[in-house]
């Protein structure tokens, strides 16, 4: 599979998000967002029906990363947000998931720890993109 169109489109989205939000990430966090979006660009199941239930099945850092990524998408873009939860529910769940991913990694993964600490910032950056920007980048990658 050729990942270049997805990486480019994801990079363009992240750059637009940073410019609109006036919140600029360092290279490590920026790169994580770009790759997270590229990994999930055409994934309709990026957010499971009930995110919290995924914790009972999670065993690996990759499992917890996926849960954290799902929470970041929901928190930033209101994708499949549950109605009866607190406003910061997905933020806290995502921070916990990334924290678990860091804790069970060997050696401990500093990036996941950082993402757990900076979850709110990453969500604020992503939140600033307009839906038409996402649609334009998706059509560019076809």
N, C-alpha and C positions, 0 to 999 in steps of 0.2 A: 504494500500500500504506500502511496506517495503522500507523506505527511506535510510536505512543503506548503500546499495551499491552506491547510488547516492552521499551521503555525503562523503563516503570514496574516491570515484573517484574524486569528486570535491576538497576534501582536498589535494589529491595527485597532482592535477593540480596546485592548488594554491602554494603548497610547491615547485614544480618545477619552477613555475613562479618566486617566490621570489629568489630561488637559482640562476636561470639564469640571472635575472635582477640585482641581488645584492642589491635589494631594499626590505627591510624587514618591514612588517607592524606590528602594535601592534595587540594584540589579538582581539580587537573589530572590526577593519577593516578587518582583516584576516577572522574572523568568518562571517562577512557580505558577503564577496566574496564567501566563501564556500557555504553558504546557498543560495545565489543568483544563483550560478551555479547549485546546486542540484535542486532548484525549477524549473529551465528551462532546465534541462539535456535533456529531450526528447520532448521539446516544439518547434515544427517547426515554430510557429508563434511568437517567442520571439521578433522578430523585425517586426513591422507592415510595410505595403507597404510605407506609408508616415507618418513618426513618428510625424512630427509637427502637423498634423491634429488630433492626439490623444489628444492634449491639449484642443481642443474645447469640448471634451466629458468627460474630467477628472473632477471629483468632490471630490474624496476622497484621503487621503494620499496614499492608496494602488494603486489608478489609477496613481498618479504622480510617485510613486515608480517604477511601471512597465515601465513608459516612461523613467525614469532615467536608469533603468537596460538595456532597449533596447539600449539607447544611449551609455552605457558603452560597451556593446557587439560590437556595430558598430565601436566605436572609437578605441577599442583595437584590434579587429580582422577583421575589414573591412567587416563585414557581411552586405550585402545589402546596402552598402554605396551609397547615391545619388551622381551623377556625377557633378552636377552643384552647389555645395555648397562649402563654404570656408573650409579650412583644420580643423579649430577649431569649426565648426558648431555643431557637435555632442557633443563635450565637453561642449560648452556653453548651448546647449539645455538640456543636462543631468544635469548640475549644476543647471539650473533653475528649472527643474522638481523636483530634490531632495530638493531644497530650498522651493518650494511650498509644498511638502510633509511635511517638517518640520514645516512650518508656519501654516498650517491648522490642524495639529495634536493638540490634547488637552490631556494633556499638550504638549507644543512644544517639538518636538522630536530632541534631541541633536545629535543622531546618523545621521539622515538625513542631519542636518546642517553640520556635519563633513564630510559626504560623498560628499556633494556639494563643500566644500572647498578643499577636497583631491581627487577630481575626476581625475585630471591629473595623480596623483601618482598611483591611482588604475588602470587606463588605462595602464600606463607604465609597471606596474607589470604584468598584464594580457597579454600584447602585446608580452612578451618574450617567451611565450610557443610556441612550435612547433606543427603544425597540427597533426603530427603522434602521439604526446602525447595525444591529444584529442581523436583520433581514438582508441588508445590502451585502454584508460580508459572507453570509451563507450562500447567496446567489453567486458571488464572485468565486466561490470555491468549487462550484459544480463544473 
